[in-house]
Amino acid sequence: MQSRPSTFALVIALMFSALVPAFAAAPPTPDTELRALFDATWQKELEADPLTANYLGDNRYNDRWTDMSALAIEQRHRHDRATLEALRAIPRASLSPAAQLDYDLFEREYTQRLASWPFKPYLYSINHQGGIQTLHEVTELLQFRTVKDYQDWITRLERVGTLIDQHIALLEQAAREGRTQPRVIMQRIPSQLALQNVKNPEQSPFFSPFTRFPEEFDAATRTRLAAAGRSAIERVVLPAYARFTKTFNETYLPATRATVGISDTPQGRDYYQERIAYHTTLGALSADEIHEIGLAEVRRIRSEMMAIKEKVGFKGSLQEFFTFLRTDPQFYYKSSQELFEGYLAVAKRIDPNLVRVFGKLPRTPYGLRPIPMTSAPNTTTAYYQGPAADGTRPGFYYVNLYRPEVRPKYEMEVLSIHEAVPGHHLQIALAMEQSAMPDFRRNAGYTAYVEGWALYSESLGEELGLYQDPYSKFGQLTYDMWRAVRLVVDTGMHAKGWSREQAIAFFLDNAAKTEADIVNEIDRYISWPGQALAYKIGQLRIQNLRREAESALGPRFNVRAFHDTVLETGAVPLDLMEAHVRTWIAKEKAKDGSR
């Protein structure tokens, strides 16, 4: 039998073969070897994951889907192992200080990937907020401007059947191994699949690009492309979704579990602890510790809510005040259009005031869009979609316009701060604009940093001229309470055996959010263990750093410089963020001593 080179050797050869001409003139240094590894790995992973490439605005692989076959999943795992070996072959001690930080972050990323592998996270990929049943929503990321854009989409349609069959195999494996989502949230999926199982191909959401051609396309081109799209949907897409629906209803759904905690799945307790470490970037925190932090925060925020209730002169209990806020028509718009225009007005009020508290602002703009109605009934109040890495697509703040009668006005300012500016858009766009950083750092998504920053941003409302109305201030407290409650209910369900009903009741008792929002939120935590913990943990760390800086620097504390310091690294684990800010504090203190 002919011997084969090791995976490690193959990866090294592939990564550096293209760089030989560049290195011929000058021998590589550890720093250049490291950057070559970063660049080669980034490109390889974009090619392997076209949907991530789409999110980043990279359209080179627009004619294909991410391969979800068992072989491809295993190959990606082997690539992760080989990449970590290649990294460790580079002597860290020989790197510059900046490159050492890059090295540490890269090593942390791939070590985490290997840590999650035994728990088979890909088997939990479908949930009520997204999955193969909402695949068409990738069109939100694509720009249909040229004939090639449409031809690529047609090719993708021709390949949908293969992708769906791969997901059918994942459903069957999940059912065999007991690694399923809970039944209570999977019962939402059939109504989503019904949107795919249409009789007329032109009713399929996959056909939508063929209903809006650029003006310069002539009639013949439009007819040809639309016919090809219609044919692919009829021959490939619709039969594939029929197969998926059959497997989902007959094999997967009956195998889903009645309980909601991830701890009730194989290796579930260990998996939850791994998810805590991943999302908080603090591996030492236990579920019990996080639960107690959450309870303490709930008590603190309740006292601030009581003060607002008294300020507005409401005579009833806090629970009665919650009911008043949930039900009084004065707090709600009557139509989706009015709600959308209200969000636009809030965004316009925020933008001019950012210079009060930030020294550096991103060049990349953001826009406002409604959440697609195919997913709006089953998803959260809003979310953010980042800009294209090359600047060809702005960031977008997506708002849920489904049932405006449950979307309160008093939450709009705090929500916009979180999802747009100075929350997600400001932080993510600034990071992506730091071209000197390796791509994996410019696009890093450490949840505790990214979501912790957005939640910390909510506390800047007064400094931005917002929360002037006491109800709007109460909205900010509601959102802060929302994230404190998350610590309690997420750990409650996934580590302490809480039921879904217990979690909903605790949320209703402590926050003024509408029941529709609360149910959607609880179901989100059920399907995404640990992610909800990152917000409050990250926020508390940033708030503590600000207090530390204010105490150390006194009247010389500059909030704009503090924020710029927190943001200049891009997203990093919380311990590295703390070390970076404390270095800045020490340098600022030293300036005073040198005067």
C-alpha positions as CSV (number, residue, x, y, z in Angstrom):
1,M,0.0,0.0,0.0
2,Q,1.3,3.4,-0.9
3,S,1.9,5.6,2.1
4,R,0.1,9.0,2.3
5,P,1.5,12.2,3.7
6,S,0.1,13.3,7.1
7,T,-2.8,15.8,7.2
8,F,-0.4,18.2,9.0
9,A,2.1,18.0,6.2
10,L,-0.5,18.5,3.5
11,V,-1.9,21.6,5.3
12,I,1.6,23.1,5.6
13,A,2.4,22.4,2.0
14,L,-0.9,23.9,0.7
15,M,-0.6,26.9,3.0
16,F,2.9,27.9,2.0
17,S,3.2,26.7,-1.6
18,A,1.6,30.0,-2.9
19,L,4.0,32.0,-0.9
20,V,7.3,30.6,-2.2
21,P,7.9,33.4,-4.8
22,A,7.4,36.0,-2.1
23,F,9.7,34.3,0.3
24,A,12.4,33.7,-2.3
25,A,13.8,37.2,-1.9
26,A,13.8,37.2,1.9
27,P,13.6,34.2,4.3
28,P,10.4,34.1,6.2
29,T,10.3,35.4,9.8
30,P,8.1,33.9,12.5
31,D,5.7,36.9,12.1
32,T,5.4,36.4,8.3
33,E,4.9,32.6,8.7
34,L,2.2,33.3,11.2
35,R,0.4,35.8,9.0
36,A,0.7,33.4,6.0
37,L,-1.0,30.7,8.1
38,F,-3.8,33.1,9.1
39,D,-4.4,34.2,5.5
40,A,-4.3,30.7,4.0
41,T,-6.6,29.3,6.7
42,W,-9.1,32.2,6.3
43,Q,-9.3,31.7,2.5
44,K,-9.7,27.9,2.9
45,E,-12.5,28.3,5.4
46,L,-14.4,30.8,3.3
47,E,-14.2,28.4,0.3
48,A,-15.5,25.6,2.6
49,D,-18.3,27.7,4.0
50,P,-19.9,29.8,1.2
51,L,-22.7,31.0,3.6
52,T,-20.2,32.6,5.9
53,A,-18.6,34.1,2.8
54,N,-22.0,35.5,1.8
55,Y,-22.4,37.1,5.3
56,L,-19.1,38.8,4.9
57,G,-19.9,40.0,1.4
58,D,-17.6,37.6,-0.4
59,N,-19.4,36.4,-3.6
60,R,-16.7,34.1,-5.0
61,Y,-18.6,30.9,-4.0
62,N,-22.2,32.1,-4.8
63,D,-22.9,29.0,-6.9
64,R,-22.6,26.5,-4.1
65,W,-23.7,25.7,-0.5
66,T,-21.8,24.7,2.5
67,D,-21.2,21.0,2.4
68,M,-23.0,19.3,5.3
69,S,-22.2,15.7,4.5
70,A,-20.6,13.5,7.2
71,L,-17.4,13.4,5.1
72,A,-17.2,17.2,4.9
73,I,-17.9,17.7,8.6
74,E,-15.1,15.2,9.4
75,Q,-12.7,17.0,7.0
76,R,-13.4,20.3,8.6
77,H,-12.6,18.8,12.0
78,R,-9.3,17.3,10.6
79,H,-8.5,20.7,9.2
80,D,-9.0,22.3,12.6
81,R,-6.6,19.8,14.2
82,A,-4.0,20.3,11.5
83,T,-4.3,24.1,11.7
84,L,-3.6,24.0,15.4
85,E,-0.6,21.7,14.8
86,A,0.7,24.2,12.1
87,L,0.3,27.1,14.5
88,R,2.2,25.3,17.3
89,A,5.1,24.6,14.9
90,I,5.7,28.4,14.8
91,P,7.8,29.5,17.9
92,R,5.6,31.9,19.8
93,A,8.6,33.3,21.8
94,S,10.1,34.5,18.5
95,L,7.1,36.6,17.5
96,S,6.6,40.3,18.0
97,P,4.3,41.3,20.9
98,A,1.4,42.1,18.5
99,A,1.9,38.8,16.7
100,Q,1.9,37.0,20.0
101,L,-1.6,38.3,20.8
102,D,-2.7,37.2,17.3
103,Y,-1.2,33.8,18.0
104,D,-2.9,33.4,21.3
105,L,-6.3,34.4,19.9
106,F,-5.9,32.0,16.9
107,E,-4.9,29.2,19.2
108,R,-7.9,29.9,21.5
109,E,-10.3,29.7,18.5
110,Y,-9.1,26.3,17.3
111,T,-8.7,24.9,20.8
112,Q,-12.4,25.8,21.4
113,R,-13.5,24.1,18.1
114,L,-11.8,20.9,19.2
115,A,-13.4,21.2,22.6
116,S,-16.9,21.3,21.1
117,W,-16.4,18.5,18.6
118,P,-17.2,15.5,21.0
119,F,-20.7,17.0,21.5
120,K,-21.6,17.0,17.8
121,P,-23.1,20.5,17.7
122,Y,-23.9,20.2,14.0
123,L,-26.8,17.8,15.0
124,Y,-28.5,20.7,16.8
125,S,-28.3,23.0,13.8
126,I,-32.0,23.2,13.1
127,N,-34.1,25.3,15.4
128,H,-37.2,27.5,15.2
129,Q,-35.3,30.6,14.5
130,G,-33.5,29.3,11.4
131,G,-32.1,26.3,9.6
132,I,-32.7,24.6,6.3
133,Q,-36.3,25.6,6.4
134,T,-35.3,29.3,6.1
135,L,-32.5,28.7,3.6
136,H,-34.0,31.2,1.2
137,E,-33.2,34.1,3.6
138,V,-29.6,34.1,2.3
139,T,-31.0,36.3,-0.5
140,E,-31.0,39.1,2.2
141,L,-27.2,38.9,1.9
142,L,-26.9,38.7,-1.9
143,Q,-26.9,41.5,-4.5
144,F,-28.7,40.5,-7.7
145,R,-27.1,43.0,-10.1
146,T,-25.7,41.0,-13.0
147,V,-26.7,38.1,-15.1
148,K,-24.0,36.0,-13.3
149,D,-25.6,36.8,-10.0
150,Y,-28.8,35.2,-11.3
151,Q,-27.0,32.3,-12.9
152,D,-25.2,31.6,-9.6
153,W,-28.5,31.5,-7.8
154,I,-29.9,29.1,-10.4
155,T,-26.9,26.9,-9.9
156,R,-27.6,27.0,-6.2
157,L,-31.2,26.1,-6.8
158,E,-30.1,23.1,-8.8
159,R,-27.9,22.0,-5.8
160,V,-30.5,22.5,-3.1
161,G,-31.5,18.9,-3.3
162,T,-28.1,17.6,-2.3
163,L,-27.9,20.0,0.6
164,I,-31.4,19.1,1.9
165,D,-30.5,15.4,1.6
166,Q,-27.5,16.1,3.8
167,H,-29.7,17.7,6.4
168,I,-32.1,14.8,6.2
169,A,-29.1,12.6,7.1
170,L,-28.4,14.9,10.1
171,L,-32.0,14.7,11.3
172,E,-31.8,10.9,11.1
173,Q,-28.5,10.7,13.0
174,A,-29.8,13.2,15.7
175,A,-32.9,11.0,16.2
176,R,-30.9,7.8,16.5
177,E,-28.5,9.4,19.0
178,G,-31.0,11.4,21.1
179,R,-29.2,14.7,20.2
180,T,-32.4,16.5,19.3
181,Q,-34.0,19.8,20.0
182,P,-36.9,19.8,22.5
183,R,-40.4,19.0,21.0
184,V,-41.9,22.2,22.2
185,I,-39.8,24.3,19.9
186,M,-39.7,21.8,17.0
187,Q,-43.5,22.0,16.9
188,R,-43.0,25.4,15.3
189,I,-41.1,24.0,12.3
190,P,-44.0,22.5,10.3
191,S,-45.6,26.0,9.8
192,Q,-42.2,27.2,8.5
193,L,-41.9,24.2,6.2
194,A,-45.4,25.0,4.9
195,L,-44.0,28.1,3.3
196,Q,-41.6,26.0,1.3
197,N,-44.1,23.3,0.3
198,V,-46.1,25.3,-2.3
199,K,-47.7,24.0,-5.4
200,N,-46.7,26.8,-7.8
201,P,-42.9,27.4,-8.1
202,E,-43.5,31.1,-8.3
203,Q,-45.0,31.0,-4.8
204,S,-41.7,29.6,-3.4
205,P,-39.6,32.2,-1.5
206,F,-36.6,31.0,-3.5
207,F,-38.3,32.6,-6.6
208,S,-38.2,36.1,-5.2
209,P,-35.0,37.2,-7.0
210,F,-36.8,36.6,-10.3
211,T,-39.5,39.1,-9.4
212,R,-37.1,42.1,-9.3
213,F,-34.6,42.3,-12.2
214,P,-32.3,45.3,-12.7
215,E,-33.8,47.8,-15.2
216,E,-31.0,47.2,-17.7
217,F,-32.0,43.6,-18.2
218,D,-33.9,43.2,-21.5
219,A,-37.1,41.2,-21.7
220,A,-35.5,38.1,-23.3
221,T,-32.9,37.9,-20.5
222,R,-35.5,38.3,-17.8
223,T,-37.7,35.6,-19.4
224,R,-34.8,33.2,-19.8
225,L,-33.5,33.6,-16.2
226,A,-37.0,33.4,-14.7
227,A,-37.8,30.2,-16.7
228,A,-34.6,28.6,-15.5
229,G,-35.3,29.5,-11.9
230,R,-38.9,28.3,-12.1
231,S,-37.7,25.0,-13.6
232,A,-35.0,24.4,-10.9
233,I,-37.5,25.1,-8.1
234,E,-40.1,22.8,-9.7
235,R,-37.7,19.9,-10.4
236,V,-35.3,20.2,-7.4
237,V,-36.3,22.5,-4.6
238,L,-40.0,21.5,-4.1
239,P,-39.3,17.8,-4.2
240,A,-36.4,18.2,-1.8
241,Y,-38.5,20.1,0.7
242,A,-41.2,17.4,0.4
243,R,-38.6,14.8,1.3
244,F,-37.3,16.9,4.2
245,T,-40.8,17.5,5.6
246,K,-41.6,13.8,5.5
247,T,-38.4,12.9,7.4
248,F,-39.0,15.7,9.9
249,N,-42.6,14.7,10.6
250,E,-42.2,11.0,10.6
251,T,-38.7,10.4,12.0
252,Y,-37.3,13.5,13.8
253,L,-40.3,15.1,15.5
254,P,-41.4,11.9,17.2
255,A,-37.8,11.4,18.5
256,T,-37.6,14.9,20.0
257,R,-37.4,15.1,23.8
258,A,-40.1,16.3,26.1
259,T,-37.7,18.1,28.4
260,V,-36.0,21.4,27.5
261,G,-32.6,21.3,29.1
262,I,-29.5,20.4,27.1
263,S,-28.4,18.4,30.2
264,D,-31.0,15.8,29.2
265,T,-29.1,14.9,26.0
266,P,-26.0,12.6,25.8
267,Q,-23.1,14.3,27.5
268,G,-25.4,17.2,28.1
269,R,-24.1,18.5,31.4
270,D,-20.5,18.6,30.0
271,Y,-21.8,20.2,26.8
272,Y,-23.5,23.0,28.7
273,Q,-20.3,23.7,30.7
274,E,-18.4,23.9,27.4
275,R,-21.0,26.3,26.0
276,I,-20.7,28.4,29.1
277,A,-16.9,28.6,28.6
278,Y,-17.4,29.3,24.9
279,H,-20.0,32.1,25.2
280,T,-18.6,33.9,28.3
281,T,-14.9,33.3,27.4
282,L,-14.5,32.6,31.1
283,G,-14.0,28.9,31.5
284,A,-13.9,29.0,35.3
285,L,-17.5,30.2,35.7
286,S,-20.0,27.5,36.7
287,A,-23.7,27.4,36.1
288,D,-24.4,27.9,39.8
289,E,-22.2,31.0,40.0
290,I,-23.9,32.5,37.0
291,H,-27.3,31.7,38.4
292,E,-26.5,33.6,41.6
293,I,-25.1,36.6,39.7
294,G,-28.4,36.7,37.8
295,L,-30.5,36.6,41.0
296,A,-28.4,39.5,42.5
297,E,-28.9,41.6,39.3
298,V,-32.6,40.9,39.3
299,R,-32.9,42.3,42.8
300,R,-30.9,45.4,42.0
301,I,-32.8,46.2,38.8
302,R,-36.2,45.6,40.5
303,S,-35.4,48.4,43.0
304,E,-34.6,50.8,40.2
305,M,-37.9,49.8,38.5
306,M,-39.8,50.6,41.7
307,A,-38.3,54.1,41.7
308,I,-39.5,54.7,38.1
309,K,-43.0,53.4,39.0
310,E,-43.2,55.9,41.9
311,K,-41.9,58.7,39.8
312,V,-44.7,58.4,37.2
313,G,-47.2,58.1,40.1
314,F,-48.5,54.6,39.4
315,K,-50.3,53.4,42.6
316,G,-50.4,49.7,42.0
317,S,-47.8,46.9,42.5
318,L,-44.8,46.4,40.2
319,Q,-46.7,43.5,38.6
320,E,-49.7,45.7,38.0
321,F,-47.3,48.3,36.5
322,F,-46.0,45.6,34.1
323,T,-49.5,44.8,33.1
324,F,-50.3,48.4,32.4
325,L,-47.2,48.7,30.2
326,R,-48.0,45.6,28.3
327,T,-51.6,46.4,27.7
328,D,-52.2,50.2,27.5
329,P,-52.7,51.3,23.8
330,Q,-50.7,54.5,24.3
331,F,-47.5,52.5,24.3
332,Y,-48.0,50.8,20.9
333,Y,-48.2,51.7,17.2
334,K,-51.3,50.6,15.3
335,S,-49.5,49.6,12.1
336,S,-46.3,48.0,11.0
337,Q,-45.5,51.1,8.9
338,E,-45.9,53.4,11.8
339,L,-43.6,51.2,13.9
340,F,-41.0,51.1,11.1
341,E,-41.1,54.9,10.8
342,G,-40.7,55.2,14.6
343,Y,-37.5,53.1,14.5
344,L,-36.2,55.4,11.7
345,A,-36.9,58.5,13.9
346,V,-35.0,57.0,16.9
347,A,-32.0,56.2,14.7
348,K,-31.8,59.7,13.5
349,R,-31.8,61.0,17.0
350,I,-29.0,58.8,18.1
351,D,-26.5,59.3,15.3
352,P,-25.5,63.0,15.8
353,N,-24.8,62.5,19.5
354,L,-22.2,59.7,19.2
355,V,-19.3,62.2,19.1
356,R,-20.2,63.1,22.8
357,V,-18.8,59.7,24.0
358,F,-16.7,58.3,21.1
359,G,-13.5,59.7,19.6
360,K,-13.5,57.3,16.6
361,L,-16.6,56.4,14.6
362,P,-16.9,53.9,11.7
363,R,-17.0,55.0,8.1
364,T,-19.4,52.2,7.2
365,P,-23.1,53.2,7.3
366,Y,-26.0,51.1,8.5
367,G,-29.6,50.8,7.3
368,L,-32.9,49.7,8.8
369,R,-34.8,46.7,7.4
370,P,-37.9,44.7,8.5
371,I,-37.3,41.1,9.5
372,P,-38.6,38.8,6.7
373,M,-42.1,37.7,7.4
374,T,-41.2,34.1,6.9
375,S,-39.3,34.1,10.2
376,A,-40.7,37.2,12.0
377,P,-43.4,35.3,13.9
378,N,-40.8,33.0,15.5
379,T,-37.9,35.3,16.1
380,T,-36.9,38.0,18.4
381,T,-37.6,41.8,18.4
382,A,-34.6,42.7,16.3
383,Y,-31.2,41.7,15.2
384,Y,-28.1,43.1,13.5
385,Q,-26.5,41.9,10.2
386,G,-22.9,43.0,9.7
387,P,-21.6,44.9,6.7
388,A,-19.6,43.2,3.9
389,A,-15.9,43.0,4.6
390,D,-15.1,44.9,1.4
391,G,-17.5,47.7,2.1
392,T,-19.9,46.9,-0.7
393,R,-22.9,46.3,1.7
394,P,-23.7,48.3,4.7
395,G,-24.7,46.9,8.1
396,F,-28.4,46.4,8.7
397,Y,-30.5,46.8,11.8
398,Y,-33.5,44.4,11.3
399,V,-36.7,45.1,13.3
400,N,-39.7,42.8,13.8
401,L,-42.8,44.4,12.5
402,Y,-45.0,41.4,13.0
403,R,-47.9,42.3,15.4
404,P,-47.0,45.9,16.2
405,E,-49.5,45.8,19.0
406,V,-46.9,43.8,21.1
407,R,-43.9,46.0,20.2
408,P,-43.8,48.8,22.8
409,K,-42.6,52.3,22.0
410,Y,-40.7,52.6,25.3
411,E,-38.3,49.8,24.2
412,M,-37.4,51.4,20.8
413,E,-34.5,53.7,22.0
414,V,-32.7,51.0,24.1
415,L,-33.2,48.4,21.3
416,S,-31.8,50.8,18.7
417,I,-28.8,51.6,20.9
418,H,-28.1,47.8,21.3
419,E,-28.5,46.6,17.7
420,A,-27.3,49.7,15.7
421,V,-25.2,52.4,17.4
422,P,-23.3,52.6,19.6
423,G,-23.9,48.9,20.0
424,H,-23.4,46.2,17.3
425,H,-22.9,48.4,14.2
426,L,-20.4,50.7,15.8
427,Q,-18.3,48.0,17.3
428,I,-18.4,45.5,14.4
429,A,-17.9,48.1,11.7
430,L,-14.9,49.6,13.5
431,A,-13.3,46.2,13.9
432,M,-13.9,45.3,10.2
433,E,-12.2,48.6,9.2
434,Q,-9.0,47.7,10.9
435,S,-7.2,46.5,7.8
436,A,-3.9,45.8,9.6
437,M,-5.5,43.1,11.7
438,P,-5.7,39.5,10.4
439,D,-9.1,38.7,8.9
440,F,-10.0,36.3,11.7
441,R,-9.6,39.1,14.2
442,R,-11.5,41.7,12.2
443,N,-14.4,39.4,12.0
444,A,-14.1,37.8,15.5
445,G,-17.4,37.2,17.3
446,Y,-16.6,36.5,20.9
447,T,-20.1,36.6,22.3
448,A,-19.3,38.0,25.7
449,Y,-17.4,40.9,24.1
450,V,-19.8,41.6,21.2
451,E,-23.0,41.2,23.2
452,G,-21.5,42.6,26.4
453,W,-20.5,45.8,24.5
454,A,-24.0,46.1,23.1
455,L,-25.6,45.7,26.5
456,Y,-23.1,48.2,28.1
457,S,-24.0,50.6,25.3
458,E,-27.6,50.6,26.5
459,S,-26.4,52.3,29.7
460,L,-25.1,55.3,27.6
461,G,-28.6,56.5,26.7
462,E,-28.5,59.6,29.0
463,E,-25.1,60.5,27.7
464,L,-26.5,60.4,24.2
465,G,-29.5,62.6,25.1
466,L,-32.0,59.7,25.2
467,Y,-34.2,58.2,28.0
468,Q,-35.7,61.6,28.7
469,D,-39.1,60.1,29.1
470,P,-39.4,58.0,32.3
471,Y,-41.1,55.2,30.4
472,S,-38.2,55.1,28.0
473,K,-35.9,54.9,31.0
474,F,-38.0,52.1,32.2
475,G,-37.6,50.4,28.8
476,Q,-33.8,50.5,29.4
477,L,-34.3,48.9,32.8
478,T,-36.6,46.3,31.2
479,Y,-33.8,45.4,28.8
480,D,-31.2,45.3,31.6
481,M,-33.6,43.1,33.6
482,W,-34.2,40.9,30.5
483,R,-30.5,40.1,30.4
484,A,-30.3,39.5,34.1
485,V,-33.2,37.1,33.9
486,R,-31.4,35.3,31.2
487,L,-28.7,34.3,33.6
488,V,-31.3,32.7,35.9
489,V,-33.5,31.0,33.4
490,D,-30.8,29.7,31.0
491,T,-28.9,28.1,33.9
492,G,-32.2,27.1,35.4
493,M,-33.4,25.1,32.4
494,H,-30.1,23.7,31.2
495,A,-28.4,22.9,34.5
496,K,-31.1,22.9,37.3
497,G,-34.0,21.1,35.7
498,W,-36.4,24.0,35.3
499,S,-39.3,23.6,33.0
500,R,-40.2,25.9,30.2
501,E,-43.2,27.1,32.2
502,Q,-41.0,27.9,35.2
503,A,-38.7,30.0,33.1
504,I,-41.6,31.9,31.4
505,A,-43.2,32.6,34.9
506,F,-39.9,33.9,36.3
507,F,-39.5,36.2,33.3
508,L,-43.1,37.5,33.5
509,D,-42.7,38.2,37.2
510,N,-39.6,40.4,36.7
511,A,-39.9,42.2,33.3
512,A,-42.4,44.3,31.5
513,K,-41.8,42.6,28.2
514,T,-44.9,41.3,26.5
515,E,-45.7,37.6,26.9
516,A,-45.3,37.1,23.1
517,D,-41.7,38.4,23.4
518,I,-41.0,36.4,26.5
519,V,-42.2,33.1,25.1
520,N,-40.0,33.7,22.0
521,E,-37.1,34.5,24.2
522,I,-37.4,31.5,26.4
523,D,-37.6,29.3,23.3
524,R,-34.5,30.9,22.0
525,Y,-32.6,30.1,25.2
526,I,-33.9,26.5,25.0
527,S,-32.5,26.0,21.4
528,W,-29.2,27.9,22.0
529,P,-27.8,26.8,25.3
530,G,-25.4,29.3,27.0
531,Q,-25.5,32.1,24.4
532,A,-27.8,34.2,26.5
533,L,-25.3,34.2,29.4
534,A,-22.8,36.3,27.5
535,Y,-24.6,39.6,27.5
536,K,-24.8,40.4,31.2
537,I,-21.4,38.8,32.0
538,G,-19.7,40.9,29.4
539,Q,-21.6,44.1,30.4
540,L,-20.7,43.7,34.0
541,R,-17.0,43.3,33.1
542,I,-17.0,46.5,31.0
543,Q,-18.9,48.5,33.6
544,N,-16.4,47.4,36.2
545,L,-13.5,48.5,34.0
546,R,-15.1,51.9,33.6
547,R,-15.5,52.3,37.3
548,E,-11.9,51.2,37.8
549,A,-10.7,53.8,35.2
550,E,-12.8,56.6,36.7
551,S,-11.5,55.8,40.2
552,A,-7.8,55.6,39.0
553,L,-7.8,58.7,36.8
554,G,-10.3,60.9,38.6
555,P,-10.9,64.2,36.8
556,R,-8.6,63.1,34.0
557,F,-10.8,60.3,33.0
558,N,-11.9,60.7,29.4
559,V,-14.9,58.7,28.4
560,R,-14.2,59.0,24.7
561,A,-10.7,57.6,25.2
562,F,-12.0,54.8,27.4
563,H,-14.5,53.7,24.8
564,D,-11.9,53.9,22.0
565,T,-9.5,51.8,24.1
566,V,-12.2,49.1,24.7
567,L,-13.0,49.0,20.9
568,E,-9.6,49.2,19.3
569,T,-8.7,45.6,19.7
570,G,-11.8,44.3,18.0
571,A,-13.7,41.5,19.7
572,V,-11.5,39.6,22.2
573,P,-12.0,37.3,25.2
574,L,-13.0,39.2,28.3
575,D,-9.7,38.5,30.2
576,L,-7.7,40.0,27.3
577,M,-10.0,43.0,27.1
578,E,-9.4,43.6,30.8
579,A,-5.7,43.4,30.5
580,H,-5.7,45.8,27.5
581,V,-7.8,48.4,29.3
582,R,-5.7,48.1,32.5
583,T,-2.6,48.7,30.5
584,W,-4.2,51.9,29.1
585,I,-5.1,53.0,32.7
586,A,-1.6,52.5,33.8
587,K,-0.2,54.5,30.9
588,E,-2.7,57.4,31.6
589,K,-1.7,57.4,35.3
590,A,2.0,57.5,34.3
591,K,1.4,60.6,32.2
592,D,0.4,62.4,35.3
593,G,3.5,61.4,37.1
594,S,5.8,62.6,34.4
595,R,4.4,66.2,34.4
